[in-house]
Amino acid sequence: MTDFEALIAEFSEKSGLDLEVSKGGSVDIEADGVYVTLQFRENRGDIAMFTLPLFDHQADEPMMRKALEISAYGRGTDGFFLGMEDGSFVLSAVRRLEGYGAEAL
C-alpha cells in the first residue's frame, strides 16, 4: 500500500465515505454538489487537488471582484488557487504528501 492509499483509507474511515484509489492514482469525492479530485503524483511526491464546480452561478463583475479579493495571496482560499474552468470557479492546490494527514483533507 502506498502512502497515498494509506492516507485515503484513513480519510475514508474517518469520514465514513466509501473511497477507492483508481489505477491511475486518483480519487474522486462528491459532496453537496462539489466534486473534488485528488491526484497522487508519485514522481513528485505530492497530491494535486481540484474542485469543480465551486458553485453553479454565472460570474458577473461584482463576483469576479470578490473572487480576486479573496484569492489575493491565498488568504481567503486557505492557500488554494482560484480560477475558472468552463465558466465555473475552481479551486486547486498542490500539497506534499509527506506529513499530510487525513484531517487536512
C-alpha positions in Angstrom: 0.0 0.0 0.0 1.4 3.4 -1.0 1.4 6.4 1.4 -1.4 7.9 -0.7 -3.5 4.8 -0.5 -3.0 4.8 3.3 -4.0 8.4 3.5 -7.2 7.8 1.5 -8.0 4.7 3.6 -7.6 6.8 6.8 -9.7 9.6 5.4 -12.4 7.1 4.2 -12.6 5.6 7.7 -12.8 9.0 9.5 -15.3 10.5 7.0 -17.5 7.4 6.5 -17.1 7.8 2.8 -16.5 4.7 0.6 -13.4 5.8 -1.3 -11.0 3.9 -3.6 -7.9 4.9 -5.3 -8.1 4.3 -9.1 -5.4 2.5 -11.0 -4.2 6.0 -12.2 -3.7 7.1 -8.6 -6.7 9.4 -8.2 -9.7 9.6 -6.0 -13.0 11.5 -6.9 -15.1 12.7 -4.0 -18.6 14.3 -4.3 -20.3 16.2 -1.5 -23.1 18.8 -1.7 -22.7 19.2 -5.5 -18.9 19.9 -5.2 -16.6 17.4 -6.9 -13.1 17.1 -5.6 -10.4 15.1 -7.4 -7.2 14.1 -5.6 -4.4 13.0 -7.9 -1.3 11.4 -6.5 1.8 12.4 -8.4 4.2 9.7 -7.2 7.2 11.1 -9.2 6.8 14.4 -7.4 5.7 13.1 -4.0 2.6 15.3 -3.9 -1.1 15.5 -4.3 -2.8 17.8 -6.8 -6.3 18.8 -5.7 -9.1 20.2 -7.8 -12.6 21.2 -7.0 -15.2 21.6 -9.7 -17.6 23.4 -9.7 -17.2 25.6 -6.7 -20.8 26.8 -7.4 -23.1 27.0 -10.4 -23.5 30.7 -11.0 -22.8 33.0 -13.9 -19.8 35.2 -12.9 -20.6 38.9 -13.0 -18.3 41.8 -12.3 -19.0 42.1 -8.6 -18.5 38.4 -8.1 -15.2 38.5 -10.1 -14.0 41.4 -7.9 -14.8 39.4 -4.8 -13.1 36.3 -6.2 -10.0 38.3 -6.9 -10.1 39.9 -3.4 -10.4 36.6 -1.5 -7.8 34.8 -3.7 -5.1 37.5 -3.2 -2.1 35.8 -1.7 -4.4 32.8 -0.9 -5.6 34.4 2.3 -9.3 33.7 1.6 -8.8 30.4 0.0 -6.6 28.6 2.5 -3.7 28.7 0.1 -5.7 27.3 -2.9 -5.6 28.9 -6.3 -8.9 30.2 -7.6 -9.5 30.0 -11.3 -12.2 29.4 -13.9 -12.9 26.3 -16.0 -15.8 26.4 -18.5 -17.3 29.4 -16.7 -17.2 27.8 -13.2 -15.0 28.8 -10.4 -12.5 26.1 -9.4 -10.0 25.7 -6.6 -6.8 23.9 -7.0 -3.7 23.2 -4.9 -0.7 21.0 -4.7 0.4 19.6 -1.3 3.4 17.5 -0.4 2.2 14.0 0.6 4.9 13.7 3.3 3.5 14.8 6.6 0.0 15.3 5.2 -2.8 13.7 7.3 -6.4 12.8 6.7 -7.6 15.7 8.9 -6.0 18.1 6.3 -8.2 16.7 3.5 
